[in-house]
């Protein structure tokens, strides 16, 4: 949820997918919001959020770009069966659900309507499951789902091909439900960008989308089943990271992601700071190429990198140090019992010497050849050589 001036945008939704390097730290950007307080039962006419990229595609399930912000733009309009908050899974279009062998039964809400006024029923859910099997949706793998059955207007049963542990998260909590009365005759959903293509059950309706300017304007859906959103209009506008602080101070925008090191003066001016470390850096090693194919060499690399120093120096202390595996250390599924490979240069040197390397000043060499490792990085980042 986003909070501005004490009021809440209900159901602010961002399904973050974490990938954290075993070696490098996650870079942290901070979300800034104006801090003047008003009563919780009041509303906000317009909330403007800055985004440095701007365009994330047409906000329909098949029109948005594949990365997370594209999903967010779409998810303001389309709902899922289940959602999640900081405490776990919460009801969305389904008010309850239960597992029966290799099938899930979802009991749907009875007070839900599409933005055009048509009622939402179990037929829409079954239609959506069948539709994504014919027209794959980029965020959901339909293979685990064998089929779907309408039990009554507000009860649906989804059958699985086999047990699938992340079903609630990756299918029920991610798949936007489509209106059958609109999509049943759509054979190419990627190109379907008529006004009716964005008829959902979510908290907002789209008023305007400008691809060239990278802007989105949403209007609250007053008949939303969880209650009318407190923010009546929601705007996403394109503003560079360099200009975000100035735009916040001028009042042109209400929220923005800015470099963490620029937050101190903003905080002194009364802005509310919300920390995040969703941006990550990943280092992947080619295990098939020598000397990386030797497990001792890979371990030596792990021991040789001071991950906390990377956060302290390159991120000015704003970040989460990298850790083994694909989940950050503060994630509920993180396994703290896995080998940590704490910074230990002496251990790294010992492993390299086992492999026949000798130390020459600051460098290691073998058979008269200095050990050099090239580190390739994304365009736009610095391009160092790790030696």
N, C-alpha and C positions, 0 to 999 in steps of 0.2 A: 504494500500500500504506500502511496505517496501522501504526505501531509504538508499542507501549506496553510499558514495562518490558523492552525488549529483544526482545519477541516480536512476531510478525507476523501480521496477518490476511491470509491469502493472497487475492489477486485482489480487493482493494478497488478498486471500479470506479466511475468518474465520467466519463462522456463529455462533457467541457466543450465548449460551442459558443461561440467567442469573437466578440463584436461590439464593436469599440472605436471610440469617437468620433474623428473627425479633429481634434477640438478639446479634448475634456475627458479628464481622467485617470480611470483605473480605480481604484475604491475598493478598499483592501486590508483584508480581515479575516484574522486569523491563527488557525490551528488549534493548540490547546494540548493537550499530552499529558503525563501524569505521567512522570517521568524516572528513577525507581528502576530499577536494572538487574538483570535475572535472566538465566539462561542461555538461549541462543537455542533450545535444544531443549526447553524447558519450555513449558507451556501456560497459558492464562488462562481461568479459569472463566467470567467475565462481563466484558464491556467495554461501558460505557454512554456513549453519545454524545448530547450535547445538540443540539437543533434548535429555533430560535425559532418556527418555523411549526407544527411538529407533524405534522398530517395531510397526507400527500401522496397519498392515495388507496389503494385496495385494490391490493396489490403483484402483480397479474397483468399480463401484457402489455397487456391492454385495459382494466384497471381503474385504473392509476396516472395521476396528473395529468400534464399535458404537460411541465411544467418539469423541469429536470435532477434535483432531489432525488427526484421521483417515479420517474424511470427508475432511479436508484440503488437505491431500495427494492426494485424489481422485479428488478434485475440481480443481487441477492444470491441469487435463487432460479433464474433462467433464464439460460442461457449462450447465447453467439453462436458462430458458426463461427470467428471470428478476434477477437482482442482487441488492445490496444495498451498499451505501457508507455512509459517515458521514452526508450527506444531505437528504438521503431518498432512494427511489427506482430508479434504473437506468436501461436502456435497456441492455440486453445481447443478447441472440439469437432472442428475440423479440425486434424490434425497437420501437414499440408502442403497446398499448392495451387499451381496453375500456370495460366497464361493460354494458351489455344489459340484463335487468331483472336479472334472475338468471343464467347468462352465461357470460363468458369473451371471447372476440375476441382478438386474438393476431396476429399482423402483423409482420411476420418474416423477418429477413434480407435475402437478395438475394445473398450475396457474401460469404456465409459460406460453407466450405467444411469440411468433416471428414478428419482425419489425413491420411487416405489411398487415398484421392483424390475424393471420391464419394461426390456428392452434398448433403447438408442438406436441407430437405423439411418438409412440414407440415405432411407428412406421418410418419416421425420419431417421431413427437410429439404425434400423435394419437396412434402409436404403443406403445410408452412408457407408456401412460396412461392405455391402455389395459393390458400391461405387468405387471404393478405393482399391478393390481387388482388380477391377477393370481399368481404373485410372489411378495408378499409385500416387500416394501423397508423400512428399519428400520427408516429412518428419515422423512418419509412422510406418513400421514394417507390418504389413497385413498378414504375413505368412503364418504367425502363430494362431490366427483366428480362423477356425474351420467354417463358421457360419453364424448367422443370427436368426432369432425367432421372436415374433411378436406373441406374447402370452395374453396380453390384453392391451388396451389403449395406452396404459401407463406402466407396463411391465415388459421388459425385454430380456432375452436370454442370449448371451454370447458364448458359443462353444469354442473351445480351444483344441488344437490338434494334439497338444501335449501340455504338461505343466509348464507355465511360463511366469517365473517369479516377478519380473518387472511389468506385468500386464497393466496393473492399475496406473503406474507411473507413465509408462511409455505408450500405452494405447488409450485407455479410458481417460487418463489425465492429460493427454496431448492432442488427441484427434478432434478437430472441430466438427461438430455435427452440421450436416447440410440440410437445407429444406428440400424435401422430395419434390414438392410442387413446382419448384423452380429449376432444379438440376436434373430432373428425370429425362429431359430431352437434350441435355448438353453433352455433345460427343467430344468436344475439345475444350476442357475446362481451363486450360492454360491461356487460351485466347478469349475466354468468356469474360468480358470486362464491361458489360452493360450495367446500368444502375441497379438492376435487380440481382446482379451477381453478388452484391454485398448486403443481402437480406439475411440477417442473423438473429440470434436470440440474446446477444450480449448487451452490456450496459450502454453502448454507444452506437450511433448511426453516423455514417460518413456524410459530411456536407460537401467537402471539397478535397481533391487530391491533385497536386500540381507536380508532375514528374520532373519538369525542368527546374523548378524552384526548390524541389525537395521538401514540400510542405504538406501537412495533413491537418484537416479541421474536422473534429468530431462534435456531435451534438448528443446530449444525454437522452437516453431512451426512458421516458418517464414511466412507462409500463413495465420496466425491468422487474423480474420476479423477486429480486432481492431488495427492491426499493429503488426509487429514483436516485441516480448518482448526485452527490453533493456538488460536484463540479459540473456546471451546465454546458460549458464548451471547453474542449481540450484541443490545444494546438501544438503540433510539432513543427519547428522551424529550423532551417539550416543556419547554424552559427559555428564558426571555427573555434577550436579550443583556445586559440590565441585571443579571440574577441569575446569569449564567454564571460570572463570576469567583468569587463567593461559593460557588457550588455546587462549583466545582473545589477550592477551599480546604477545604471541608467533606468532600470525598471522595464526594459524592453522584453525581458524574459523572466520567468519565475523559477526555473530550475535548469541546471546545466551540469555536465561533467567537466571538471577542470583538473589540470595537473595538481597533484597533492601538495606540492611545495608552494603553491600560490594561495592556499586556503587561509593561512594565518591572518593576513590583513582583512580578508572577507569576514572571517569569524569575529574580528574586532568590531566590524561594522554591523553586526547583528544577524548575519546569515547563519542558518542552521546547517550543520555539516553531517552528512550521512556517509559513512565509510563503505567501500566496496573493494573486493579484489577479484572481480569476475574476469578481468583481462589477464591472460597467462602467457608465459613463454615456455616453450617445450623444446628440449634437446633430444633428438632421436639419433641413435647410433646405428651405423650399418654393420651388423654382426657378421656379415659374410665377407667383409674385406679385412685383410690383415693390416695392422696388428689387432684390430677391434674384435676379430674372431676369437681371440684368446681372452677368456674370462678374467684373467689376472690383469690384463691391460684395461679392461672396462672398469674393474674395481679400482684400479689406480687412478683413473680419471675421477671417479666419484669421490675418493678420499682427498684428491688434490684441490677440489673446489670448495671454497668457503662460501656457502650459500647465503649465510646471514650477512657477510660482507657485501655481497652483491646488492642486497636490499638496502643496506646502510649507505653505500656509496652511490650506486646508480639510481636508486629510487628515493634517496635522501631519507631512508627509514620508513617510507610509506609503502608497505607491501607485506606479503606473506612469503617467508622463505620456502624455496622448493623442497620437495620431499619425495621419497620413493613412491612408485605407483602412479595412478592417474587421478587420485582425489587429494584435495588439500587437507592439511592437518586438522582443520576445524570442521571438516565435513562429518556428518554423523556416521557415514559408512567407512571412514578412514580406519585403517588397521595399524595401530601404533606398534604392534609386535613385529612388523617386518624389519629387516635389516636397514638401519638408517644411514650407514656410511658417513659418519660424522667427519668433519674436517680433520684430517690427519696426514700431513705432508710426509712424515717419517714412514708411515705405512705405505703410502703411494710409492715412495722411493724404494722401499724393500721389495715390493711386488715387481717393479720395473727391473731391479737388479736380478731378481729371479729369472727374468726373461732374457737376460744377457745385456741389458742396457747399463751404461756407466754414466756417472754424473760428471759433467765438464762445466764447472762454474754454475751458471743458472740453468744449463740445458742438459738433456740426456742424449746420448748417442749410442749407436750400435754398428759395428763393422765400419767405423769411420764415417757414418752418416748421421747427421743431427736429426733428432726426432722432431718432426713438425706435423701439426694437425690443422687442417683447414676447417673452419667453422662457417657454414653457409647460413645466411639469415634472410629474412623476408625483405623484399624491396621496401625502401623507406626507412629501414633501420641501419645502424652503423654496421660496417662489414669488417670485423676484426679477424685476425688470424690468431688462434690459440696456439702458443708454442711452448 
